């Protein structure tokens, strides 16, 4: 059965964490961020996990964390890493966890927001713009297929995004 968490998904830089924290205040709920939970458990940053163990290892930790949340939490706001919905197994867990909100963003906006970021290992190569477009193209069906609803965030303030989410979640 579907639980009553609100889960934020979307590409890196779409605002999952910022929106998630503000949403949790607004809804008086506890906020969880799977990347932060993984970092805490591993006692190291995501970029260190990628560098030392590779992406595959990180993806295993991600799936494990997600299924633990599914078994243990309810009534929370949860933000997950940008790559989480790519695995079909994860999409199934996301759907069971609660209402899935996809914060959709254009590649140009991601690039503008993250061009000076050093914390995302997947965007540290020669051509971050090309990488953003490539990953976005590969992932968009996965994001759309597990979303209960989609918000196009490029032109919206955090406040406007919150209005849309609380309006829609209330209707469910
Ligand atoms: C990733 C997104 C990151 C983090 C890791 C991999 C991805 O999270 O999980 O660097 O594959 O898109 P954010 O979406 O919070 O940046």
Backbone and ligand atoms as CSV (ligand in chain L), in Angstrom:
chain,resi,resn,atom,element,x,y,z
A,1,UNK,N,N,0.826,-1.206,0.000
A,1,UNK,CA,C,0.000,0.000,0.000
A,1,UNK,C,C,0.867,1.266,0.000
A,2,UNK,N,N,0.349,2.289,-0.652
A,2,UNK,CA,C,1.094,3.542,-0.751
A,2,UNK,C,C,1.116,4.280,0.594
A,3,UNK,N,N,2.309,4.751,0.979
A,3,UNK,CA,C,2.420,5.476,2.252
A,3,UNK,C,C,2.132,6.960,2.036
A,4,UNK,N,N,2.190,7.739,3.128
A,4,UNK,CA,C,1.795,9.152,2.997
A,4,UNK,C,C,2.969,10.138,3.028
A,5,UNK,N,N,4.148,9.691,2.627
A,5,UNK,CA,C,5.274,10.626,2.497
A,5,UNK,C,C,5.105,11.449,1.226
A,6,UNK,N,N,5.820,12.584,1.170
A,6,UNK,CA,C,5.915,13.343,-0.082
A,6,UNK,C,C,7.361,13.214,-0.534
A,7,UNK,N,N,7.577,12.732,-1.762
A,7,UNK,CA,C,8.940,12.497,-2.239
A,7,UNK,C,C,9.252,13.425,-3.404
A,8,UNK,N,N,10.396,14.092,-3.320
A,8,UNK,CA,C,10.804,14.996,-4.393
A,8,UNK,C,C,11.872,14.330,-5.240
A,9,UNK,N,N,11.604,14.262,-6.545
A,9,UNK,CA,C,12.590,13.709,-7.472
A,9,UNK,C,C,12.911,14.767,-8.535
A,10,UNK,N,N,14.003,14.553,-9.252
A,10,UNK,CA,C,14.356,15.469,-10.335
A,10,UNK,C,C,15.857,15.555,-10.503
A,11,UNK,N,N,16.270,16.178,-11.591
A,11,UNK,CA,C,17.679,16.254,-11.944
A,11,UNK,C,C,18.469,17.086,-10.910
A,12,UNK,N,N,19.780,16.859,-10.867
A,12,UNK,CA,C,20.652,17.661,-10.006
A,12,UNK,C,C,20.377,19.146,-10.246
A,13,UNK,N,N,20.289,19.894,-9.175
A,13,UNK,CA,C,20.116,21.345,-9.307
A,13,UNK,C,C,18.674,21.810,-9.452
A,14,UNK,N,N,17.721,20.882,-9.412
A,14,UNK,CA,C,16.318,21.304,-9.597
A,14,UNK,C,C,15.725,21.889,-8.321
A,15,UNK,N,N,16.434,21.733,-7.193
A,15,UNK,CA,C,15.955,22.341,-5.946
A,15,UNK,C,C,15.309,21.363,-4.973
A,16,UNK,N,N,15.555,20.074,-5.144
A,16,UNK,CA,C,14.917,19.081,-4.268
A,16,UNK,C,C,15.190,19.346,-2.782
A,17,UNK,N,N,16.445,19.644,-2.455
A,17,UNK,CA,C,16.778,19.827,-1.045
A,17,UNK,C,C,16.204,21.142,-0.502
A,18,UNK,N,N,16.404,22.226,-1.246
A,18,UNK,CA,C,15.890,23.530,-0.804
A,18,UNK,C,C,14.377,23.484,-0.638
A,19,UNK,N,N,13.707,22.984,-1.662
A,19,UNK,CA,C,12.245,22.905,-1.617
A,19,UNK,C,C,11.815,21.934,-0.510
A,20,UNK,N,N,12.528,20.826,-0.396
A,20,UNK,CA,C,12.170,19.813,0.606
A,20,UNK,C,C,12.233,20.358,2.026
A,21,UNK,N,N,13.282,21.108,2.338
A,21,UNK,CA,C,13.409,21.669,3.690
A,21,UNK,C,C,12.256,22.639,3.959
A,22,UNK,N,N,12.017,23.530,2.993
A,22,UNK,CA,C,10.935,24.522,3.183
A,22,UNK,C,C,9.561,23.847,3.255
A,23,UNK,N,N,9.382,22.831,2.445
A,23,UNK,CA,C,8.106,22.113,2.441
A,23,UNK,C,C,7.873,21.402,3.780
A,24,UNK,N,N,8.953,20.861,4.334
A,24,UNK,CA,C,8.813,20.138,5.603
A,24,UNK,C,C,8.400,21.105,6.724
A,25,UNK,N,N,8.923,22.347,6.692
A,25,UNK,CA,C,8.484,23.347,7.691
A,25,UNK,C,C,7.006,23.634,7.495
A,26,UNK,N,N,6.660,23.887,6.229
A,26,UNK,CA,C,5.289,24.278,5.917
A,26,UNK,C,C,4.286,23.184,6.317
A,27,UNK,N,N,4.676,21.922,6.064
A,27,UNK,CA,C,3.742,20.824,6.358
A,27,UNK,C,C,3.926,20.261,7.761
A,28,UNK,N,N,4.858,20.850,8.504
A,28,UNK,CA,C,5.196,20.362,9.862
A,28,UNK,C,C,5.537,18.873,9.832
A,29,UNK,N,N,6.454,18.550,8.944
A,29,UNK,CA,C,6.887,17.157,8.825
A,29,UNK,C,C,8.401,17.076,8.965
A,30,UNK,N,N,8.876,15.894,9.241
A,30,UNK,CA,C,10.325,15.675,9.297
A,30,UNK,C,C,10.851,15.582,7.864
A,31,UNK,N,N,12.046,16.140,7.638
A,31,UNK,CA,C,12.666,16.097,6.311
A,31,UNK,C,C,13.771,15.038,6.279
A,32,UNK,N,N,13.785,14.264,5.200
A,32,UNK,CA,C,14.870,13.286,4.988
A,32,UNK,C,C,15.479,13.520,3.615
A,33,UNK,N,N,16.783,13.337,3.517
A,33,UNK,CA,C,17.464,13.493,2.236
A,33,UNK,C,C,18.356,12.257,2.089
A,34,UNK,N,N,18.074,11.431,1.089
A,34,UNK,CA,C,18.795,10.146,1.018
A,34,UNK,C,C,20.311,10.336,0.851
A,35,UNK,N,N,20.715,11.373,0.092
A,35,UNK,CA,C,22.161,11.617,-0.052
A,35,UNK,C,C,22.805,11.903,1.313
A,36,UNK,N,N,22.115,12.720,2.102
A,36,UNK,CA,C,22.653,13.074,3.434
A,36,UNK,C,C,22.675,11.845,4.344
A,37,UNK,N,N,21.641,11.011,4.254
A,37,UNK,CA,C,21.602,9.805,5.086
A,37,UNK,C,C,22.743,8.856,4.723
A,38,UNK,N,N,23.006,8.770,3.409
A,38,UNK,CA,C,24.105,7.905,2.949
A,38,UNK,C,C,25.446,8.452,3.439
A,39,UNK,N,N,25.621,9.762,3.319
A,39,UNK,CA,C,26.884,10.375,3.758
A,39,UNK,C,C,27.106,10.151,5.256
A,40,UNK,N,N,26.029,10.273,6.013
A,40,UNK,CA,C,26.138,10.107,7.460
A,40,UNK,C,C,26.526,8.667,7.806
A,41,UNK,N,N,25.847,7.746,7.161
A,41,UNK,CA,C,26.136,6.341,7.452
A,41,UNK,C,C,27.553,5.954,7.026
A,42,UNK,N,N,27.963,6.452,5.865
A,42,UNK,CA,C,29.288,6.107,5.322
A,42,UNK,C,C,30.416,6.938,5.934
A,43,UNK,N,N,30.026,8.009,6.651
A,43,UNK,CA,C,31.020,8.920,7.233
A,43,UNK,C,C,31.949,9.526,6.184
A,44,UNK,N,N,31.412,9.766,4.980
A,44,UNK,CA,C,32.195,10.436,3.937
A,44,UNK,C,C,31.231,11.026,2.913
A,45,UNK,N,N,31.768,11.986,2.133
A,45,UNK,CA,C,30.899,12.658,1.176
A,45,UNK,C,C,30.661,11.791,-0.053
A,46,UNK,N,N,29.554,12.125,-0.774
A,46,UNK,CA,C,29.207,11.364,-1.985
A,46,UNK,C,C,30.389,11.348,-2.964
A,47,UNK,N,N,31.029,12.500,-3.134
A,47,UNK,CA,C,32.127,12.532,-4.121
A,47,UNK,C,C,33.280,11.614,-3.708
A,48,UNK,N,N,33.467,11.430,-2.394
A,48,UNK,CA,C,34.508,10.503,-1.932
A,48,UNK,C,C,34.082,9.049,-2.173
A,49,UNK,N,N,32.793,8.789,-1.990
A,49,UNK,CA,C,32.300,7.420,-2.245
A,49,UNK,C,C,32.490,7.074,-3.731
A,50,UNK,N,N,32.118,8.027,-4.602
A,50,UNK,CA,C,32.290,7.808,-6.053
A,50,UNK,C,C,33.769,7.578,-6.374
A,51,UNK,N,N,34.637,8.418,-5.804
A,51,UNK,CA,C,36.062,8.331,-6.146
A,51,UNK,C,C,36.677,7.022,-5.651
A,52,UNK,N,N,36.293,6.595,-4.447
A,52,UNK,CA,C,36.931,5.417,-3.865
A,52,UNK,C,C,36.306,4.105,-4.332
A,53,UNK,N,N,34.961,4.094,-4.497
A,53,UNK,CA,C,34.273,2.821,-4.762
A,53,UNK,C,C,33.590,2.742,-6.128
A,54,UNK,N,N,33.411,3.883,-6.772
A,54,UNK,CA,C,32.731,3.894,-8.068
A,54,UNK,C,C,31.224,4.106,-7.931
A,55,UNK,N,N,30.609,4.439,-9.069
A,55,UNK,CA,C,29.180,4.758,-9.062
A,55,UNK,C,C,28.309,3.561,-8.668
A,56,UNK,N,N,28.695,2.356,-9.137
A,56,UNK,CA,C,27.876,1.168,-8.869
A,56,UNK,C,C,27.673,0.938,-7.380
A,57,UNK,N,N,28.720,1.133,-6.623
A,57,UNK,CA,C,28.654,0.955,-5.168
A,57,UNK,C,C,27.680,1.962,-4.567
A,58,UNK,N,N,27.781,3.219,-5.035
A,58,UNK,CA,C,26.874,4.255,-4.545
A,58,UNK,C,C,25.424,3.893,-4.856
A,59,UNK,N,N,25.183,3.366,-6.063
A,59,UNK,CA,C,23.806,3.010,-6.453
A,59,UNK,C,C,23.237,1.908,-5.561
A,60,UNK,N,N,24.096,0.993,-5.110
A,60,UNK,CA,C,23.635,-0.044,-4.179
A,60,UNK,C,C,23.225,0.571,-2.842
A,61,UNK,N,N,24.041,1.512,-2.372
A,61,UNK,CA,C,23.721,2.175,-1.101
A,61,UNK,C,C,22.401,2.925,-1.212
A,62,UNK,N,N,22.200,3.517,-2.394
A,62,UNK,CA,C,20.993,4.307,-2.638
A,62,UNK,C,C,19.737,3.410,-2.550
A,63,UNK,N,N,19.779,2.276,-3.236
A,63,UNK,CA,C,18.633,1.360,-3.228
A,63,UNK,C,C,18.372,0.844,-1.814
A,64,UNK,N,N,19.458,0.523,-1.111
A,64,UNK,CA,C,19.330,0.015,0.260
A,64,UNK,C,C,18.680,1.065,1.168
A,65,UNK,N,N,19.128,2.322,1.032
A,65,UNK,CA,C,18.586,3.402,1.864
A,65,UNK,C,C,17.107,3.616,1.578
A,66,UNK,N,N,16.768,3.560,0.304
A,66,UNK,CA,C,15.385,3.773,-0.104
A,66,UNK,C,C,14.477,2.685,0.472
A,67,UNK,N,N,14.936,1.429,0.408
A,67,UNK,CA,C,14.054,0.379,0.918
A,67,UNK,C,C,13.968,0.433,2.441
A,68,UNK,N,N,15.015,0.894,3.091
A,68,UNK,CA,C,14.921,1.072,4.552
A,68,UNK,C,C,13.884,2.133,4.894
A,69,UNK,N,N,13.896,3.227,4.138
A,69,UNK,CA,C,12.914,4.289,4.392
A,69,UNK,C,C,11.500,3.764,4.171
A,70,UNK,N,N,11.364,2.971,3.116
A,70,UNK,CA,C,10.030,2.453,2.816
A,70,UNK,C,C,9.497,1.603,3.979
A,71,UNK,N,N,10.411,0.902,4.624
A,71,UNK,CA,C,9.966,0.052,5.733
A,71,UNK,C,C,9.788,0.805,7.045
A,72,UNK,N,N,10.401,1.989,7.152
A,72,UNK,CA,C,10.421,2.605,8.485
A,72,UNK,C,C,9.737,3.962,8.632
A,73,UNK,N,N,9.557,4.725,7.558
A,73,UNK,CA,C,9.056,6.089,7.789
A,73,UNK,C,C,7.717,6.366,7.117
A,74,UNK,N,N,6.974,7.297,7.731
A,74,UNK,CA,C,5.746,7.800,7.103
A,74,UNK,C,C,5.571,9.265,7.498
A,75,UNK,N,N,4.679,9.952,6.810
A,75,UNK,CA,C,4.372,11.374,7.068
A,75,UNK,C,C,5.608,12.271,6.981
A,76,UNK,N,N,6.540,11.964,6.120
A,76,UNK,CA,C,7.746,12.802,5.994
A,76,UNK,C,C,7.851,13.420,4.614
A,77,UNK,N,N,8.752,14.391,4.489
A,77,UNK,CA,C,9.124,14.910,3.179
A,77,UNK,C,C,10.496,14.329,2.879
A,78,UNK,N,N,10.627,13.706,1.715
A,78,UNK,CA,C,11.879,13.001,1.403
A,78,UNK,C,C,12.431,13.481,0.069
A,79,UNK,N,N,13.683,13.895,0.071
A,79,UNK,CA,C,14.289,14.218,-1.221
A,79,UNK,C,C,15.335,13.151,-1.547
A,80,UNK,N,N,15.390,12.738,-2.811
A,80,UNK,CA,C,16.317,11.670,-3.211
A,80,UNK,C,C,17.313,12.201,-4.239
A,81,UNK,N,N,18.395,11.493,-4.459
A,81,UNK,CA,C,19.410,11.911,-5.428
A,81,UNK,C,C,18.838,11.933,-6.851
A,82,UNK,N,N,19.454,12.742,-7.701
A,82,UNK,CA,C,18.962,12.891,-9.070
A,82,UNK,C,C,18.923,11.605,-9.873
A,83,UNK,N,N,19.785,10.637,-9.512
A,83,UNK,CA,C,19.842,9.397,-10.292
A,83,UNK,C,C,18.960,8.285,-9.735
A,84,UNK,N,N,18.348,8.518,-8.602
A,84,UNK,CA,C,17.584,7.451,-7.932
A,84,UNK,C,C,16.498,6.814,-8.804
A,85,UNK,N,N,15.689,7.597,-9.522
A,85,UNK,CA,C,14.601,6.955,-10.282
A,85,UNK,C,C,15.052,6.136,-11.495
A,86,UNK,N,N,16.335,6.137,-11.810
A,86,UNK,CA,C,16.802,5.426,-13.005
A,86,UNK,C,C,16.591,3.913,-12.879
A,87,UNK,N,N,16.846,3.363,-11.716
A,87,UNK,CA,C,16.640,1.911,-11.515
A,87,UNK,C,C,15.151,1.618,-11.360
A,88,UNK,N,N,14.716,0.619,-12.102
A,88,UNK,CA,C,13.292,0.280,-12.022
A,88,UNK,C,C,12.878,-0.116,-10.597
A,89,UNK,N,N,13.754,-0.863,-9.975
A,89,UNK,CA,C,13.522,-1.284,-8.587
A,89,UNK,C,C,13.259,-0.063,-7.678
A,90,UNK,N,N,14.041,0.990,-7.889
A,90,UNK,CA,C,13.874,2.203,-7.080
A,90,UNK,C,C,12.551,2.901,-7.394
A,91,UNK,N,N,12.167,2.874,-8.664
A,91,UNK,CA,C,10.898,3.535,-9.028
A,91,UNK,C,C,9.732,2.853,-8.321
A,92,UNK,N,N,9.806,1.544,-8.221
A,92,UNK,CA,C,8.730,0.816,-7.520
A,92,UNK,C,C,8.692,1.224,-6.045
A,93,UNK,N,N,9.861,1.326,-5.439
A,93,UNK,CA,C,9.906,1.717,-4.019
A,93,UNK,C,C,9.387,3.150,-3.851
A,94,UNK,N,N,9.806,4.041,-4.762
A,94,UNK,CA,C,9.363,5.449,-4.677
A,94,UNK,C,C,7.843,5.535,-4.698
A,95,UNK,N,N,7.234,4.767,-5.593
A,95,UNK,CA,C,5.767,4.817,-5.703
A,95,UNK,C,C,5.100,4.337,-4.417
A,96,UNK,N,N,5.700,3.325,-3.774
A,96,UNK,CA,C,5.113,2.823,-2.516
A,96,UNK,C,C,5.319,3.810,-1.368
A,97,UNK,N,N,6.401,4.580,-1.458
A,97,UNK,CA,C,6.743,5.495,-0.358
A,97,UNK,C,C,5.743,6.627,-0.189
A,98,UNK,N,N,5.070,7.025,-1.269
A,98,UNK,CA,C,4.095,8.108,-1.134
A,98,UNK,C,C,3.851,8.851,-2.437
A,99,UNK,N,N,3.503,10.135,-2.300
A,99,UNK,CA,C,3.223,10.969,-3.468
A,99,UNK,C,C,4.545,11.466,-4.048
A,100,UNK,N,N,4.789,11.141,-5.306
A,100,UNK,CA,C,6.067,11.497,-5.927
A,100,UNK,C,C,5.901,12.764,-6.774
A,101,UNK,N,N,6.678,13.784,-6.433
A,101,UNK,CA,C,6.616,15.062,-7.135
A,101,UNK,C,C,7.902,15.241,-7.947
A,102,UNK,N,N,7.743,15.412,-9.239
A,102,UNK,CA,C,8.910,15.585,-10.113
A,102,UNK,C,C,9.125,17.082,-10.372
A,103,UNK,N,N,10.262,17.595,-9.887
A,103,UNK,CA,C,10.621,18.989,-10.149
A,103,UNK,C,C,11.403,18.996,-11.463
A,104,UNK,N,N,10.694,19.323,-12.552
A,104,UNK,CA,C,11.321,19.247,-13.878
A,104,UNK,C,C,12.036,20.555,-14.196
A,105,UNK,N,N,13.246,20.411,-14.758
A,105,UNK,CA,C,14.083,21.584,-15.019
A,105,UNK,C,C,14.730,21.448,-16.394
A,106,UNK,N,N,15.013,22.582,-17.047
A,106,UNK,CA,C,15.652,22.514,-18.361
A,106,UNK,C,C,17.172,22.405,-18.190
A,107,UNK,N,N,17.853,21.737,-19.131
A,107,UNK,CA,C,19.312,21.563,-19.013
A,107,UNK,C,C,20.060,22.899,-18.875
A,108,UNK,N,N,19.604,23.926,-19.583
A,108,UNK,CA,C,20.270,25.237,-19.524
A,108,UNK,C,C,20.242,25.789,-18.099
A,109,UNK,N,N,19.109,25.591,-17.416
A,109,UNK,CA,C,18.981,26.107,-16.043
A,109,UNK,C,C,19.905,25.324,-15.108
A,110,UNK,N,N,19.989,24.012,-15.322
A,110,UNK,CA,C,20.881,23.191,-14.494
A,110,UNK,C,C,22.314,23.706,-14.657
A,111,UNK,N,N,22.708,23.925,-15.920
A,111,UNK,CA,C,24.082,24.357,-16.170
A,111,UNK,C,C,24.369,25.689,-15.464
A,112,UNK,N,N,23.454,26.634,-15.599
A,112,UNK,CA,C,23.646,27.934,-14.951
A,112,UNK,C,C,23.792,27.783,-13.435
A,113,UNK,N,N,22.973,26.923,-12.864
A,113,UNK,CA,C,23.007,26.761,-11.401
A,113,UNK,C,C,24.243,26.003,-10.912
A,114,UNK,N,N,24.710,25.046,-11.731
A,114,UNK,CA,C,25.760,24.143,-11.213
A,114,UNK,C,C,27.134,24.310,-11.857
A,115,UNK,N,N,27.299,25.342,-12.692
A,115,UNK,CA,C,28.578,25.419,-13.418
A,115,UNK,C,C,29.793,25.563,-12.499
A,116,UNK,N,N,29.614,26.089,-11.297
A,116,UNK,CA,C,30.755,26.199,-10.382
A,116,UNK,C,C,30.729,25.167,-9.252
A,117,UNK,N,N,29.818,24.214,-9.351
A,117,UNK,CA,C,29.673,23.228,-8.280
A,117,UNK,C,C,30.763,22.150,-8.370
A,118,UNK,N,N,31.287,21.741,-7.224
A,118,UNK,CA,C,32.319,20.690,-7.239
A,118,UNK,C,C,31.851,19.426,-6.517
A,119,UNK,N,N,30.599,19.423,-6.058
A,119,UNK,CA,C,30.150,18.293,-5.228
A,119,UNK,C,C,29.498,17.174,-6.029
A,120,UNK,N,N,29.165,17.439,-7.326
A,120,UNK,CA,C,28.505,16.397,-8.133
A,120,UNK,C,C,29.521,15.707,-9.039
A,121,UNK,N,N,29.953,14.494,-8.657
A,121,UNK,CA,C,30.998,13.808,-9.418
A,121,UNK,C,C,30.648,13.602,-10.891
A,122,UNK,N,N,29.365,13.435,-11.208
A,122,UNK,CA,C,28.990,13.157,-12.598
A,122,UNK,C,C,29.164,14.367,-13.514
A,123,UNK,N,N,29.315,15.559,-12.912
A,123,UNK,CA,C,29.423,16.765,-13.752
A,123,UNK,C,C,30.811,17.391,-13.710
A,124,UNK,N,N,31.808,16.623,-13.310
A,124,UNK,CA,C,33.154,17.184,-13.175
A,124,UNK,C,C,34.033,16.986,-14.414
A,125,UNK,N,N,33.484,16.410,-15.479
A,125,UNK,CA,C,34.301,16.147,-16.675
A,125,UNK,C,C,34.527,17.388,-17.532
A,126,UNK,N,N,35.013,17.144,-18.753
A,126,UNK,CA,C,35.376,18.208,-19.700
A,126,UNK,C,C,34.175,19.011,-20.183
A,127,UNK,N,N,33.043,18.312,-20.354
A,127,UNK,CA,C,31.907,18.935,-21.016
A,127,UNK,C,C,30.625,18.792,-20.171
A,128,UNK,N,N,30.556,19.557,-19.079
A,128,UNK,CA,C,29.398,19.403,-18.186
A,128,UNK,C,C,28.059,19.678,-18.877
A,129,UNK,N,N,28.055,20.637,-19.805
A,129,UNK,CA,C,26.813,20.969,-20.510
A,129,UNK,C,C,26.307,19.754,-21.295
A,130,UNK,N,N,27.230,19.131,-22.042
A,130,UNK,CA,C,26.884,17.948,-22.832
A,130,UNK,C,C,26.426,16.812,-21.933
A,131,UNK,N,N,27.096,16.661,-20.799
A,131,UNK,CA,C,26.767,15.579,-19.860
A,131,UNK,C,C,25.368,15.786,-19.278
A,132,UNK,N,N,25.038,17.037,-18.951
A,132,UNK,CA,C,23.708,17.334,-18.406
A,132,UNK,C,C,22.641,16.938,-19.433
A,133,UNK,N,N,22.833,17.351,-20.699
A,133,UNK,CA,C,21.850,17.036,-21.748
A,133,UNK,C,C,21.723,15.531,-21.940
A,134,UNK,N,N,22.864,14.851,-21.954
A,134,UNK,CA,C,22.866,13.402,-22.175
A,134,UNK,C,C,22.127,12.662,-21.044
A,135,UNK,N,N,22.460,13.011,-19.803
A,135,UNK,CA,C,21.816,12.340,-18.663
A,135,UNK,C,C,20.325,12.657,-18.600
A,136,UNK,N,N,19.997,13.900,-18.882
A,136,UNK,CA,C,18.594,14.328,-18.831
A,136,UNK,C,C,17.767,13.535,-19.845
A,137,UNK,N,N,18.320,13.409,-21.053
A,137,UNK,CA,C,17.635,12.677,-22.110
A,137,UNK,C,C,17.408,11.220,-21.697
A,138,UNK,N,N,18.453,10.625,-21.115
A,138,UNK,CA,C,18.361,9.222,-20.697
A,138,UNK,C,C,17.363,9.025,-19.564
A,139,UNK,N,N,17.233,10.037,-18.717
A,139,UNK,CA,C,16.450,9.860,-17.496
A,139,UNK,C,C,15.014,10.327,-17.562
A,140,UNK,N,N,14.682,11.133,-18.590
A,140,UNK,CA,C,13.389,11.811,-18.477
A,140,UNK,C,C,12.192,10.875,-18.415
A,141,UNK,N,N,12.250,9.760,-19.147
A,141,UNK,CA,C,11.119,8.815,-19.096
A,141,UNK,C,C,11.009,8.209,-17.698
A,142,UNK,N,N,12.155,7.918,-17.099
A,142,UNK,CA,C,12.138,7.337,-15.747
A,142,UNK,C,C,11.497,8.312,-14.755
A,143,UNK,N,N,11.889,9.581,-14.827
A,143,UNK,CA,C,11.309,10.577,-13.914
A,143,UNK,C,C,9.796,10.658,-14.119
A,144,UNK,N,N,9.414,10.781,-15.398
A,144,UNK,CA,C,7.984,10.981,-15.683
A,144,UNK,C,C,7.159,9.772,-15.276
A,145,UNK,N,N,7.728,8.578,-15.466
A,145,UNK,CA,C,6.916,7.388,-15.221
A,145,UNK,C,C,6.650,7.124,-13.742
A,146,UNK,N,N,7.431,7.685,-12.849
A,146,UNK,CA,C,7.089,7.421,-11.440
A,146,UNK,C,C,6.492,8.642,-10.739
A,147,UNK,N,N,6.280,9.730,-11.490
A,147,UNK,CA,C,5.754,10.947,-10.853
A,147,UNK,C,C,4.235,10.934,-10.742
A,148,UNK,N,N,3.729,11.358,-9.590
A,148,UNK,CA,C,2.278,11.576,-9.462
A,148,UNK,C,C,1.920,12.906,-10.101
A,149,UNK,N,N,2.794,13.892,-9.961
A,149,UNK,CA,C,2.624,15.109,-10.735
A,149,UNK,C,C,3.964,15.806,-10.957
A,150,UNK,N,N,3.949,16.695,-11.967
A,150,UNK,CA,C,5.188,17.331,-12.431
A,150,UNK,C,C,5.069,18.846,-12.283
A,151,UNK,N,N,6.137,19.471,-11.800
A,151,UNK,CA,C,6.159,20.935,-11.733
A,151,UNK,C,C,7.364,21.421,-12.542
A,152,UNK,N,N,7.102,22.327,-13.498
A,152,UNK,CA,C,8.208,22.906,-14.273
A,152,UNK,C,C,8.766,24.079,-13.479
A,153,UNK,N,N,9.993,23.910,-12.973
A,153,UNK,CA,C,10.492,24.836,-11.956
A,153,UNK,C,C,11.320,26.010,-12.474
A,154,UNK,N,N,11.691,25.988,-13.747
A,154,UNK,CA,C,12.651,26.982,-14.253
A,154,UNK,C,C,12.304,28.431,-13.904
A,155,UNK,N,N,11.031,28.771,-14.083
A,155,UNK,CA,C,10.626,30.174,-13.900
A,155,UNK,C,C,9.971,30.424,-12.544
A,156,UNK,N,N,9.974,29.432,-11.674
A,156,UNK,CA,C,9.230,29.579,-10.418
A,156,UNK,C,C,10.139,29.866,-9.230
A,157,UNK,N,N,9.630,30.660,-8.279
A,157,UNK,CA,C,10.350,30.871,-7.020
A,157,UNK,C,C,10.060,29.663,-6.125
A,158,UNK,N,N,10.859,29.512,-5.067
A,158,UNK,CA,C,10.632,28.407,-4.134
A,158,UNK,C,C,9.216,28.505,-3.579
A,159,UNK,N,N,8.802,29.731,-3.254
A,159,UNK,CA,C,7.455,29.945,-2.704
A,159,UNK,C,C,6.371,29.436,-3.666
A,160,UNK,N,N,6.543,29.747,-4.940
A,160,UNK,CA,C,5.545,29.297,-5.930
A,160,UNK,C,C,5.541,27.765,-6.061
A,161,UNK,N,N,6.702,27.171,-5.972
A,161,UNK,CA,C,6.771,25.701,-6.045
A,161,UNK,C,C,6.037,25.097,-4.838
A,162,UNK,N,N,6.273,25.694,-3.662
A,162,UNK,CA,C,5.606,25.190,-2.452
A,162,UNK,C,C,4.090,25.284,-2.579
A,163,UNK,N,N,3.622,26.418,-3.122
A,163,UNK,CA,C,2.166,26.593,-3.309
A,163,UNK,C,C,1.607,25.469,-4.160
A,164,UNK,N,N,2.316,25.182,-5.260
A,164,UNK,CA,C,1.824,24.135,-6.164
A,164,UNK,C,C,1.810,22.779,-5.485
A,165,UNK,N,N,2.873,22.483,-4.746
A,165,UNK,CA,C,2.938,21.162,-4.109
A,165,UNK,C,C,1.853,21.032,-3.044
A,166,UNK,N,N,1.740,22.021,-2.167
A,166,UNK,CA,C,0.766,21.877,-1.077
A,166,UNK,C,C,-0.657,21.833,-1.636
A,167,UNK,N,N,-0.917,22.582,-2.691
A,167,UNK,CA,C,-2.239,22.523,-3.329
A,167,UNK,C,C,-2.534,21.133,-3.856
A,168,UNK,N,N,-1.572,20.563,-4.550
A,168,UNK,CA,C,-1.798,19.249,-5.170
A,168,UNK,C,C,-1.799,18.116,-4.150
A,169,UNK,N,N,-0.901,18.177,-3.168
A,169,UNK,CA,C,-0.831,17.079,-2.196
A,169,UNK,C,C,-2.134,17.035,-1.392
A,170,UNK,N,N,-2.671,18.229,-1.083
A,170,UNK,CA,C,-3.936,18.297,-0.342
A,170,UNK,C,C,-5.080,17.611,-1.065
A,171,UNK,N,N,-4.998,17.619,-2.398
A,171,UNK,CA,C,-6.089,17.032,-3.201
A,171,UNK,C,C,-6.054,15.514,-3.241
A,172,UNK,N,N,-4.864,14.952,-2.951
A,172,UNK,CA,C,-4.705,13.494,-3.149
A,172,UNK,C,C,-5.573,12.668,-2.211
L,1,LIG,C1,C,23.376,12.193,-8.694
L,1,LIG,C2,C,22.795,13.243,-8.016
L,1,LIG,C3,C,23.267,13.708,-6.695
L,1,LIG,C4,C,23.956,12.558,-5.940
L,1,LIG,C5,C,25.023,11.943,-6.791
L,1,LIG,C6,C,24.486,11.381,-8.106
L,1,LIG,C7,C,22.849,11.811,-10.025
L,1,LIG,O1,O,22.184,14.216,-5.929
L,1,LIG,O2,O,23.012,11.583,-5.566
L,1,LIG,O3,O,25.988,12.915,-7.039
L,1,LIG,O4,O,23.126,10.700,-10.499
L,1,LIG,O5,O,22.097,12.630,-10.622
L,1,LIG,P1,P,21.444,15.634,-6.242
L,1,LIG,O6,O,20.409,15.373,-7.277
L,1,LIG,O7,O,20.839,15.996,-4.928
L,1,LIG,O8,O,22.491,16.586,-6.692
